[in-house]
Amino acid sequence: MSNNLLIETKEIGNHRIKIYYDTDAMCPCTDWDMAACFLWEYDRSARLSDACNWREVFGKYGDSRYSLADALHQLIGEHVEWKDLLNYFKKGKVDGYRMRYDKHDKTWYLEWYNDSRYAEHKGYQEIFSVSPSDLYTYDYTDQFIEDLECDELVQILSDLGKDIFVKEWSTTGYGQGDYVEGIAFCTKERYSKMVSTDTTDWKTKIDALIDGEVECIGMWMWGDVKGYVLEEKVSYTKHFQDPNREDEDDFDWEEVHSCWGFFMETEELINEVISEHGLKEVA
């Protein structure tokens, strides 16, 4: 094991614990049965990471060549009723958007307020128009959410989603630019399967669980997963053929156990090893 990966060494009695960085740790999203599903994009790329739970959205025969916005569109399509989304826009719940009915044209307009300094004409601009009969007959979810930002899509899913909890999260590493943000989501059905069949106040409970799972994802992302090697002191005596040299007592360290894939702080892992192997100081 390379000493470049060595974090800390602790001797206790006749044993020595060496804590290393685990460079081969699997991502929790692909290797664990996590309570929630996690989605994030590659840095500076509108494409979901291969390591995130994109299969939970697009199916196992899909791929990760979707964006985070694509995933949110899919989740809204599955968990938000069109009539609820329409009323949401009519009430002006999405900042900068409004629904306007033109009595002369007998047409509903979805409009967005453009106040960009580069805009030729500031003010409300048409995004979509539809007749009243079609508006209440067909599902126009895709047209209404097509141009929304991810935070607006999360807002809609949080406010209107049926039996789903969604939360934005982020994790920060140690170098400049070491920052990832994404979303976590869990359906009531998944909670019942992965956590507990008691779904009383399940959204509050999954909210807390997500925080812990994000911490583990962050440790994997930034190389903070650890492993240990436990060594035992083996004493021996050196006997020399030279009659003028006295025997010498010496010892070597021999590996007796090792284990990897720990998502915990160094001191916590050392205490875990001590407890697991019943290590004690020599009197």
Secondary structure, 3 states (H helix, E strand, C coil): CCHHHEEEEEEECCEEEEEEECCCCCCHHHHCCCCCEEEEECCCCCCECCCCCCHHHHCCCCCCCCCHHHHHHHHHHHHCCHHHHHHHHHCCCCCCEEEEEECCCCEEEEEEEECCCCCCCCEEEEEEEECHHHHCCCCCHHHHHCCCCHHHHHHHHHHHCCCEEEEEEEEECCCCCCEEEEEEEEEHHHHHHHCCCCCCCHHHHHHHHHHHHHHHHHHHHCCCCEEEEEEEEEEEEECCCCCCCCCEEEEEEEEEEEEEEECCCHHHHHHHHHHHHCCCCCC
